[in-house]
């Protein structure tokens, strides 16, 4: 899902983290894939497991993706 506001919050947290002495290479605020989980394994899988949770990499072809720009 697209969540620009959440990405901006992550960037603000990262800026504060750096300001307080956190190492820049510890994490990347842009490496962020907000998603909705519709299936489970024994544990949550992450990018370290080779799983990228974005539309290009993880959309199950059994489902149709419908994008809404306005929910009015």
HTML snippet that shows the backbone in 3Dmol.js (N, CA, C, O; Angstrom):
<script src="https://3Dmol.org/build/3Dmol-min.js"></script>
<div id="view" style="width:600px;height:400px;position:relative"></div>
<script>
const pdb = `
ATOM      1  N   UNK A   1       0.831  -1.169   0.000  1.00  0.00           N
ATOM      2  CA  UNK A   1       0.000   0.000   0.000  1.00  0.00           C
ATOM      3  C   UNK A   1       0.884   1.242   0.000  1.00  0.00           C
ATOM      4  O   UNK A   1       1.998   1.221   0.521  1.00  0.00           O
ATOM      5  N   UNK A   2       0.400   2.277  -0.563  1.00  0.00           N
ATOM      6  CA  UNK A   2       1.137   3.530  -0.622  1.00  0.00           C
ATOM      7  C   UNK A   2       0.832   4.322   0.642  1.00  0.00           C
ATOM      8  O   UNK A   2      -0.335   4.550   0.962  1.00  0.00           O
ATOM      9  N   UNK A   3       1.850   4.737   1.352  1.00  0.00           N
ATOM     10  CA  UNK A   3       1.657   5.461   2.611  1.00  0.00           C
ATOM     11  C   UNK A   3       2.725   6.536   2.755  1.00  0.00           C
ATOM     12  O   UNK A   3       3.636   6.417   3.574  1.00  0.00           O
ATOM     13  N   UNK A   4       2.604   7.575   1.957  1.00  0.00           N
ATOM     14  CA  UNK A   4       3.603   8.643   1.960  1.00  0.00           C
ATOM     15  C   UNK A   4       3.740   9.285   3.338  1.00  0.00           C
ATOM     16  O   UNK A   4       4.851   9.616   3.752  1.00  0.00           O
ATOM     17  N   UNK A   5       2.636   9.466   4.052  1.00  0.00           N
ATOM     18  CA  UNK A   5       2.714  10.076   5.383  1.00  0.00           C
ATOM     19  C   UNK A   5       3.529   9.209   6.340  1.00  0.00           C
ATOM     20  O   UNK A   5       4.302   9.735   7.142  1.00  0.00           O
ATOM     21  N   UNK A   6       3.367   7.892   6.267  1.00  0.00           N
ATOM     22  CA  UNK A   6       4.154   7.005   7.114  1.00  0.00           C
ATOM     23  C   UNK A   6       5.639   7.079   6.760  1.00  0.00           C
ATOM     24  O   UNK A   6       6.493   7.044   7.646  1.00  0.00           O
ATOM     25  N   UNK A   7       5.941   7.179   5.482  1.00  0.00           N
ATOM     26  CA  UNK A   7       7.327   7.321   5.052  1.00  0.00           C
ATOM     27  C   UNK A   7       7.927   8.618   5.592  1.00  0.00           C
ATOM     28  O   UNK A   7       9.074   8.639   6.036  1.00  0.00           O
ATOM     29  N   UNK A   8       7.160   9.682   5.552  1.00  0.00           N
ATOM     30  CA  UNK A   8       7.647  10.964   6.082  1.00  0.00           C
ATOM     31  C   UNK A   8       7.896  10.867   7.585  1.00  0.00           C
ATOM     32  O   UNK A   8       8.868  11.439   8.080  1.00  0.00           O
ATOM     33  N   UNK A   9       7.051  10.166   8.310  1.00  0.00           N
ATOM     34  CA  UNK A   9       7.256   9.967   9.751  1.00  0.00           C
ATOM     35  C   UNK A   9       8.556   9.198   9.982  1.00  0.00           C
ATOM     36  O   UNK A   9       9.337   9.553  10.865  1.00  0.00           O
ATOM     37  N   UNK A  10       8.790   8.150   9.196  1.00  0.00           N
ATOM     38  CA  UNK A  10      10.041   7.379   9.325  1.00  0.00           C
ATOM     39  C   UNK A  10      11.255   8.265   9.086  1.00  0.00           C
ATOM     40  O   UNK A  10      12.260   8.147   9.787  1.00  0.00           O
ATOM     41  N   UNK A  11      11.169   9.152   8.100  1.00  0.00           N
ATOM     42  CA  UNK A  11      12.286  10.047   7.809  1.00  0.00           C
ATOM     43  C   UNK A  11      12.534  11.016   8.973  1.00  0.00           C
ATOM     44  O   UNK A  11      13.680  11.335   9.288  1.00  0.00           O
ATOM     45  N   UNK A  12      11.461  11.476   9.602  1.00  0.00           N
ATOM     46  CA  UNK A  12      11.601  12.366  10.761  1.00  0.00           C
ATOM     47  C   UNK A  12      12.226  11.625  11.943  1.00  0.00           C
ATOM     48  O   UNK A  12      13.072  12.174  12.648  1.00  0.00           O
ATOM     49  N   UNK A  13      11.808  10.382  12.155  1.00  0.00           N
ATOM     50  CA  UNK A  13      12.395   9.565  13.221  1.00  0.00           C
ATOM     51  C   UNK A  13      13.877   9.348  12.945  1.00  0.00           C
ATOM     52  O   UNK A  13      14.701   9.439  13.855  1.00  0.00           O
ATOM     53  N   UNK A  14      14.215   9.064  11.698  1.00  0.00           N
ATOM     54  CA  UNK A  14      15.608   8.838  11.317  1.00  0.00           C
ATOM     55  C   UNK A  14      16.443  10.092  11.565  1.00  0.00           C
ATOM     56  O   UNK A  14      17.565   9.998  12.062  1.00  0.00           O
ATOM     57  N   UNK A  15      15.910  11.254  11.226  1.00  0.00           N
ATOM     58  CA  UNK A  15      16.634  12.508  11.448  1.00  0.00           C
ATOM     59  C   UNK A  15      16.908  12.710  12.941  1.00  0.00           C
ATOM     60  O   UNK A  15      18.006  13.119  13.319  1.00  0.00           O
ATOM     61  N   UNK A  16      15.926  12.427  13.780  1.00  0.00           N
ATOM     62  CA  UNK A  16      16.117  12.531  15.231  1.00  0.00           C
ATOM     63  C   UNK A  16      17.128  11.500  15.726  1.00  0.00           C
ATOM     64  O   UNK A  16      17.954  11.786  16.593  1.00  0.00           O
ATOM     65  N   UNK A  17      17.049  10.313  15.167  1.00  0.00           N
ATOM     66  CA  UNK A  17      17.981   9.239  15.505  1.00  0.00           C
ATOM     67  C   UNK A  17      19.417   9.665  15.220  1.00  0.00           C
ATOM     68  O   UNK A  17      20.307   9.474  16.049  1.00  0.00           O
ATOM     69  N   UNK A  18      19.635  10.244  14.037  1.00  0.00           N
ATOM     70  CA  UNK A  18      20.969  10.723  13.679  1.00  0.00           C
ATOM     71  C   UNK A  18      21.403  11.865  14.591  1.00  0.00           C
ATOM     72  O   UNK A  18      22.552  11.924  15.027  1.00  0.00           O
ATOM     73  N   UNK A  19      20.475  12.765  14.870  1.00  0.00           N
ATOM     74  CA  UNK A  19      20.770  13.911  15.722  1.00  0.00           C
ATOM     75  C   UNK A  19      21.208  13.463  17.118  1.00  0.00           C
ATOM     76  O   UNK A  19      21.989  14.147  17.779  1.00  0.00           O
ATOM     77  N   UNK A  20      20.700  12.315  17.559  1.00  0.00           N
ATOM     78  CA  UNK A  20      21.034  11.790  18.882  1.00  0.00           C
ATOM     79  C   UNK A  20      22.188  10.789  18.856  1.00  0.00           C
ATOM     80  O   UNK A  20      22.397  10.050  19.818  1.00  0.00           O
ATOM     81  N   UNK A  21      22.936  10.768  17.750  1.00  0.00           N
ATOM     82  CA  UNK A  21      24.152   9.979  17.693  1.00  0.00           C
ATOM     83  C   UNK A  21      24.017   8.589  17.101  1.00  0.00           C
ATOM     84  O   UNK A  21      24.978   7.819  17.131  1.00  0.00           O
ATOM     85  N   UNK A  22      22.863   8.246  16.567  1.00  0.00           N
ATOM     86  CA  UNK A  22      22.703   6.935  15.943  1.00  0.00           C
ATOM     87  C   UNK A  22      23.510   6.839  14.662  1.00  0.00           C
ATOM     88  O   UNK A  22      23.599   7.815  13.918  1.00  0.00           O
ATOM     89  N   UNK A  23      24.105   5.675  14.387  1.00  0.00           N
ATOM     90  CA  UNK A  23      24.888   5.530  13.157  1.00  0.00           C
ATOM     91  C   UNK A  23      23.996   5.490  11.917  1.00  0.00           C
ATOM     92  O   UNK A  23      22.997   4.770  11.885  1.00  0.00           O
ATOM     93  N   UNK A  24      24.360   6.260  10.908  1.00  0.00           N
ATOM     94  CA  UNK A  24      23.553   6.391   9.693  1.00  0.00           C
ATOM     95  C   UNK A  24      23.328   5.072   8.993  1.00  0.00           C
ATOM     96  O   UNK A  24      22.275   4.867   8.389  1.00  0.00           O
ATOM     97  N   UNK A  25      24.302   4.164   9.058  1.00  0.00           N
ATOM     98  CA  UNK A  25      24.189   2.899   8.332  1.00  0.00           C
ATOM     99  C   UNK A  25      23.345   1.854   9.072  1.00  0.00           C
ATOM    100  O   UNK A  25      23.145   0.755   8.555  1.00  0.00           O
ATOM    101  N   UNK A  26      22.853   2.173  10.255  1.00  0.00           N
ATOM    102  CA  UNK A  26      22.099   1.194  11.046  1.00  0.00           C
ATOM    103  C   UNK A  26      20.768   0.815  10.403  1.00  0.00           C
ATOM    104  O   UNK A  26      20.322  -0.326  10.528  1.00  0.00           O
ATOM    105  N   UNK A  27      20.139   1.756   9.722  1.00  0.00           N
ATOM    106  CA  UNK A  27      18.891   1.444   9.026  1.00  0.00           C
ATOM    107  C   UNK A  27      18.589   2.525   7.996  1.00  0.00           C
ATOM    108  O   UNK A  27      19.131   3.628   8.058  1.00  0.00           O
ATOM    109  N   UNK A  28      17.733   2.199   7.067  1.00  0.00           N
ATOM    110  CA  UNK A  28      17.379   3.106   5.978  1.00  0.00           C
ATOM    111  C   UNK A  28      15.881   3.392   6.057  1.00  0.00           C
ATOM    112  O   UNK A  28      15.075   2.483   5.859  1.00  0.00           O
ATOM    113  N   UNK A  29      15.495   4.628   6.340  1.00  0.00           N
ATOM    114  CA  UNK A  29      14.070   4.932   6.464  1.00  0.00           C
ATOM    115  C   UNK A  29      13.295   4.739   5.159  1.00  0.00           C
ATOM    116  O   UNK A  29      12.074   4.580   5.180  1.00  0.00           O
ATOM    117  N   UNK A  30      13.998   4.751   4.032  1.00  0.00           N
ATOM    118  CA  UNK A  30      13.330   4.566   2.741  1.00  0.00           C
ATOM    119  C   UNK A  30      13.070   3.097   2.411  1.00  0.00           C
ATOM    120  O   UNK A  30      12.292   2.787   1.509  1.00  0.00           O
ATOM    121  N   UNK A  31      13.714   2.208   3.135  1.00  0.00           N
ATOM    122  CA  UNK A  31      13.519   0.783   2.934  1.00  0.00           C
ATOM    123  C   UNK A  31      12.277   0.386   3.725  1.00  0.00           C
ATOM    124  O   UNK A  31      12.368  -0.176   4.816  1.00  0.00           O
ATOM    125  N   UNK A  32      11.131   0.688   3.157  1.00  0.00           N
ATOM    126  CA  UNK A  32       9.862   0.620   3.873  1.00  0.00           C
ATOM    127  C   UNK A  32       8.777   0.162   2.914  1.00  0.00           C
ATOM    128  O   UNK A  32       8.532   0.796   1.888  1.00  0.00           O
ATOM    129  N   UNK A  33       8.140  -0.927   3.252  1.00  0.00           N
ATOM    130  CA  UNK A  33       7.088  -1.490   2.407  1.00  0.00           C
ATOM    131  C   UNK A  33       5.841  -1.758   3.245  1.00  0.00           C
ATOM    132  O   UNK A  33       5.598  -2.896   3.646  1.00  0.00           O
ATOM    133  N   UNK A  34       5.046  -0.715   3.513  1.00  0.00           N
ATOM    134  CA  UNK A  34       3.823  -0.964   4.281  1.00  0.00           C
ATOM    135  C   UNK A  34       2.949  -1.947   3.513  1.00  0.00           C
ATOM    136  O   UNK A  34       2.849  -1.877   2.288  1.00  0.00           O
ATOM    137  N   UNK A  35       2.322  -2.856   4.237  1.00  0.00           N
ATOM    138  CA  UNK A  35       1.586  -3.925   3.566  1.00  0.00           C
ATOM    139  C   UNK A  35       0.499  -4.478   4.478  1.00  0.00           C
ATOM    140  O   UNK A  35       0.461  -4.195   5.675  1.00  0.00           O
ATOM    141  N   UNK A  36      -0.357  -5.250   3.899  1.00  0.00           N
ATOM    142  CA  UNK A  36      -1.393  -5.970   4.637  1.00  0.00           C
ATOM    143  C   UNK A  36      -1.111  -7.448   4.445  1.00  0.00           C
ATOM    144  O   UNK A  36      -1.053  -7.929   3.313  1.00  0.00           O
ATOM    145  N   UNK A  37      -0.935  -8.170   5.539  1.00  0.00           N
ATOM    146  CA  UNK A  37      -0.645  -9.598   5.469  1.00  0.00           C
ATOM    147  C   UNK A  37      -1.940 -10.380   5.345  1.00  0.00           C
ATOM    148  O   UNK A  37      -2.851 -10.219   6.157  1.00  0.00           O
ATOM    149  N   UNK A  38      -2.019 -11.228   4.325  1.00  0.00           N
ATOM    150  CA  UNK A  38      -3.216 -12.058   4.131  1.00  0.00           C
ATOM    151  C   UNK A  38      -2.910 -13.543   4.284  1.00  0.00           C
ATOM    152  O   UNK A  38      -3.792 -14.378   4.086  1.00  0.00           O
ATOM    153  N   UNK A  39      -1.698 -13.874   4.625  1.00  0.00           N
ATOM    154  CA  UNK A  39      -1.312 -15.263   4.835  1.00  0.00           C
ATOM    155  C   UNK A  39      -0.138 -15.315   5.780  1.00  0.00           C
ATOM    156  O   UNK A  39       0.573 -14.326   5.958  1.00  0.00           O
ATOM    157  N   UNK A  40       0.065 -16.455   6.380  1.00  0.00           N
ATOM    158  CA  UNK A  40       1.115 -16.570   7.392  1.00  0.00           C
ATOM    159  C   UNK A  40       1.960 -17.801   7.169  1.00  0.00           C
ATOM    160  O   UNK A  40       1.511 -18.781   6.574  1.00  0.00           O
ATOM    161  N   UNK A  41       3.182 -17.743   7.648  1.00  0.00           N
ATOM    162  CA  UNK A  41       4.050 -18.899   7.753  1.00  0.00           C
ATOM    163  C   UNK A  41       4.324 -19.060   9.257  1.00  0.00           C
ATOM    164  O   UNK A  41       3.626 -18.456  10.071  1.00  0.00           O
ATOM    165  N   UNK A  42       5.292 -19.835   9.622  1.00  0.00           N
ATOM    166  CA  UNK A  42       5.594 -20.014  11.037  1.00  0.00           C
ATOM    167  C   UNK A  42       6.088 -18.730  11.701  1.00  0.00           C
ATOM    168  O   UNK A  42       5.981 -18.575  12.917  1.00  0.00           O
ATOM    169  N   UNK A  43       6.626 -17.818  10.904  1.00  0.00           N
ATOM    170  CA  UNK A  43       7.060 -16.531  11.429  1.00  0.00           C
ATOM    171  C   UNK A  43       6.928 -15.488  10.323  1.00  0.00           C
ATOM    172  O   UNK A  43       6.753 -15.835   9.154  1.00  0.00           O
ATOM    173  N   UNK A  44       7.010 -14.232  10.688  1.00  0.00           N
ATOM    174  CA  UNK A  44       6.959 -13.151   9.705  1.00  0.00           C
ATOM    175  C   UNK A  44       8.260 -13.153   8.916  1.00  0.00           C
ATOM    176  O   UNK A  44       9.337 -13.309   9.493  1.00  0.00           O
ATOM    177  N   UNK A  45       8.170 -12.984   7.627  1.00  0.00           N
ATOM    178  CA  UNK A  45       9.350 -12.953   6.762  1.00  0.00           C
ATOM    179  C   UNK A  45       9.707 -11.505   6.450  1.00  0.00           C
ATOM    180  O   UNK A  45       8.833 -10.647   6.324  1.00  0.00           O
ATOM    181  N   UNK A  46      10.997 -11.250   6.330  1.00  0.00           N
ATOM    182  CA  UNK A  46      11.492  -9.892   6.117  1.00  0.00           C
ATOM    183  C   UNK A  46      12.468  -9.869   4.957  1.00  0.00           C
ATOM    184  O   UNK A  46      12.753 -10.899   4.346  1.00  0.00           O
ATOM    185  N   UNK A  47      12.978  -8.679   4.660  1.00  0.00           N
ATOM    186  CA  UNK A  47      13.892  -8.507   3.533  1.00  0.00           C
ATOM    187  C   UNK A  47      15.152  -9.358   3.702  1.00  0.00           C
ATOM    188  O   UNK A  47      15.736  -9.803   2.714  1.00  0.00           O
ATOM    189  N   UNK A  48      15.572  -9.587   4.950  1.00  0.00           N
ATOM    190  CA  UNK A  48      16.736 -10.457   5.195  1.00  0.00           C
ATOM    191  C   UNK A  48      16.472 -11.894   4.753  1.00  0.00           C
ATOM    192  O   UNK A  48      17.407 -12.655   4.503  1.00  0.00           O
ATOM    193  N   UNK A  49      15.198 -12.260   4.660  1.00  0.00           N
ATOM    194  CA  UNK A  49      14.807 -13.593   4.191  1.00  0.00           C
ATOM    195  C   UNK A  49      14.625 -13.625   2.676  1.00  0.00           C
ATOM    196  O   UNK A  49      14.274 -14.660   2.109  1.00  0.00           O
ATOM    197  N   UNK A  50      14.867 -12.484   2.024  1.00  0.00           N
ATOM    198  CA  UNK A  50      14.675 -12.395   0.585  1.00  0.00           C
ATOM    199  C   UNK A  50      13.251 -12.030   0.193  1.00  0.00           C
ATOM    200  O   UNK A  50      12.865 -12.173  -0.967  1.00  0.00           O
ATOM    201  N   UNK A  51      12.474 -11.562   1.156  1.00  0.00           N
ATOM    202  CA  UNK A  51      11.071 -11.219   0.914  1.00  0.00           C
ATOM    203  C   UNK A  51      10.919  -9.703   0.916  1.00  0.00           C
ATOM    204  O   UNK A  51      11.160  -9.051   1.932  1.00  0.00           O
ATOM    205  N   UNK A  52      10.523  -9.149  -0.214  1.00  0.00           N
ATOM    206  CA  UNK A  52      10.226  -7.727  -0.325  1.00  0.00           C
ATOM    207  C   UNK A  52       8.714  -7.612  -0.421  1.00  0.00           C
ATOM    208  O   UNK A  52       8.095  -8.202  -1.307  1.00  0.00           O
ATOM    209  N   UNK A  53       8.125  -6.858   0.484  1.00  0.00           N
ATOM    210  CA  UNK A  53       6.669  -6.781   0.567  1.00  0.00           C
ATOM    211  C   UNK A  53       6.166  -5.551  -0.182  1.00  0.00           C
ATOM    212  O   UNK A  53       5.680  -4.590   0.414  1.00  0.00           O
ATOM    213  N   UNK A  54       6.298  -5.612  -1.505  1.00  0.00           N
ATOM    214  CA  UNK A  54       5.762  -4.536  -2.323  1.00  0.00           C
ATOM    215  C   UNK A  54       4.942  -5.145  -3.461  1.00  0.00           C
ATOM    216  O   UNK A  54       4.932  -6.364  -3.626  1.00  0.00           O
ATOM    217  N   UNK A  55       4.272  -4.333  -4.227  1.00  0.00           N
ATOM    218  CA  UNK A  55       3.389  -4.817  -5.287  1.00  0.00           C
ATOM    219  C   UNK A  55       4.151  -5.623  -6.333  1.00  0.00           C
ATOM    220  O   UNK A  55       3.661  -6.647  -6.809  1.00  0.00           O
ATOM    221  N   UNK A  56       5.340  -5.166  -6.689  1.00  0.00           N
ATOM    222  CA  UNK A  56       6.111  -5.845  -7.736  1.00  0.00           C
ATOM    223  C   UNK A  56       6.574  -7.238  -7.326  1.00  0.00           C
ATOM    224  O   UNK A  56       6.678  -8.125  -8.172  1.00  0.00           O
ATOM    225  N   UNK A  57       6.851  -7.440  -6.055  1.00  0.00           N
ATOM    226  CA  UNK A  57       7.463  -8.685  -5.598  1.00  0.00           C
ATOM    227  C   UNK A  57       6.501  -9.654  -4.923  1.00  0.00           C
ATOM    228  O   UNK A  57       6.737 -10.862  -4.961  1.00  0.00           O
ATOM    229  N   UNK A  58       5.423  -9.170  -4.307  1.00  0.00           N
ATOM    230  CA  UNK A  58       4.664 -10.076  -3.446  1.00  0.00           C
ATOM    231  C   UNK A  58       3.156 -10.130  -3.695  1.00  0.00           C
ATOM    232  O   UNK A  58       2.436 -10.773  -2.931  1.00  0.00           O
ATOM    233  N   UNK A  59       2.672  -9.482  -4.726  1.00  0.00           N
ATOM    234  CA  UNK A  59       1.240  -9.539  -5.001  1.00  0.00           C
ATOM    235  C   UNK A  59       0.866 -10.930  -5.505  1.00  0.00           C
ATOM    236  O   UNK A  59       1.375 -11.389  -6.528  1.00  0.00           O
ATOM    237  N   UNK A  60      -0.012 -11.583  -4.787  1.00  0.00           N
ATOM    238  CA  UNK A  60      -0.477 -12.928  -5.148  1.00  0.00           C
ATOM    239  C   UNK A  60      -1.383 -12.819  -6.371  1.00  0.00           C
ATOM    240  O   UNK A  60      -2.359 -12.068  -6.351  1.00  0.00           O
ATOM    241  N   UNK A  61      -1.076 -13.552  -7.424  1.00  0.00           N
ATOM    242  CA  UNK A  61      -1.827 -13.414  -8.676  1.00  0.00           C
ATOM    243  C   UNK A  61      -3.256 -13.952  -8.585  1.00  0.00           C
ATOM    244  O   UNK A  61      -4.015 -13.837  -9.548  1.00  0.00           O
ATOM    245  N   UNK A  62      -3.637 -14.537  -7.444  1.00  0.00           N
ATOM    246  CA  UNK A  62      -5.028 -14.966  -7.256  1.00  0.00           C
ATOM    247  C   UNK A  62      -5.940 -13.798  -6.912  1.00  0.00           C
ATOM    248  O   UNK A  62      -7.163 -13.937  -6.908  1.00  0.00           O
ATOM    249  N   UNK A  63      -5.339 -12.642  -6.621  1.00  0.00           N
ATOM    250  CA  UNK A  63      -6.110 -11.477  -6.215  1.00  0.00           C
ATOM    251  C   UNK A  63      -5.956 -10.369  -7.245  1.00  0.00           C
ATOM    252  O   UNK A  63      -4.917 -10.246  -7.894  1.00  0.00           O
ATOM    253  N   UNK A  64      -6.981  -9.581  -7.383  1.00  0.00           N
ATOM    254  CA  UNK A  64      -6.945  -8.430  -8.278  1.00  0.00           C
ATOM    255  C   UNK A  64      -6.598  -7.191  -7.464  1.00  0.00           C
ATOM    256  O   UNK A  64      -7.193  -6.947  -6.414  1.00  0.00           O
ATOM    257  N   UNK A  65      -5.652  -6.422  -7.937  1.00  0.00           N
ATOM    258  CA  UNK A  65      -5.261  -5.189  -7.266  1.00  0.00           C
ATOM    259  C   UNK A  65      -6.106  -4.045  -7.810  1.00  0.00           C
ATOM    260  O   UNK A  65      -6.116  -3.787  -9.014  1.00  0.00           O
ATOM    261  N   UNK A  66      -6.803  -3.371  -6.927  1.00  0.00           N
ATOM    262  CA  UNK A  66      -7.597  -2.196  -7.293  1.00  0.00           C
ATOM    263  C   UNK A  66      -7.063  -1.026  -6.489  1.00  0.00           C
ATOM    264  O   UNK A  66      -7.057  -1.064  -5.258  1.00  0.00           O
ATOM    265  N   UNK A  67      -6.616   0.009  -7.175  1.00  0.00           N
ATOM    266  CA  UNK A  67      -6.069   1.184  -6.502  1.00  0.00           C
ATOM    267  C   UNK A  67      -7.129   2.260  -6.399  1.00  0.00           C
ATOM    268  O   UNK A  67      -7.817   2.566  -7.373  1.00  0.00           O
ATOM    269  N   UNK A  68      -7.254   2.825  -5.227  1.00  0.00           N
ATOM    270  CA  UNK A  68      -8.180   3.932  -4.976  1.00  0.00           C
ATOM    271  C   UNK A  68      -7.369   5.173  -4.657  1.00  0.00           C
ATOM    272  O   UNK A  68      -6.510   5.151  -3.776  1.00  0.00           O
ATOM    273  N   UNK A  69      -7.638   6.247  -5.366  1.00  0.00           N
ATOM    274  CA  UNK A  69      -6.966   7.510  -5.051  1.00  0.00           C
ATOM    275  C   UNK A  69      -7.800   8.353  -4.130  1.00  0.00           C
ATOM    276  O   UNK A  69      -7.268   9.206  -3.420  1.00  0.00           O
ATOM    277  N   UNK A  70      -9.090   8.138  -4.123  1.00  0.00           N
ATOM    278  CA  UNK A  70      -9.994   8.940  -3.308  1.00  0.00           C
ATOM    279  C   UNK A  70     -11.090   8.014  -2.787  1.00  0.00           C
ATOM    280  O   UNK A  70     -11.752   7.340  -3.576  1.00  0.00           O
ATOM    281  N   UNK A  71     -11.285   7.974  -1.506  1.00  0.00           N
ATOM    282  CA  UNK A  71     -12.283   7.075  -0.919  1.00  0.00           C
ATOM    283  C   UNK A  71     -13.580   7.782  -0.570  1.00  0.00           C
ATOM    284  O   UNK A  71     -14.360   7.273   0.234  1.00  0.00           O
ATOM    285  N   UNK A  72     -13.830   8.967  -1.169  1.00  0.00           N
ATOM    286  CA  UNK A  72     -15.092   9.694  -0.893  1.00  0.00           C
ATOM    287  C   UNK A  72     -16.284   8.932  -1.437  1.00  0.00           C
ATOM    288  O   UNK A  72     -17.420   9.384  -1.301  1.00  0.00           O
TER     289      UNK A  72
END
`;
const viewer = $3Dmol.createViewer("view");
viewer.addModel(pdb, "pdb");
viewer.setStyle({}, {cartoon: {color: "spectrum"}});
viewer.zoomTo();
viewer.render();
</script>
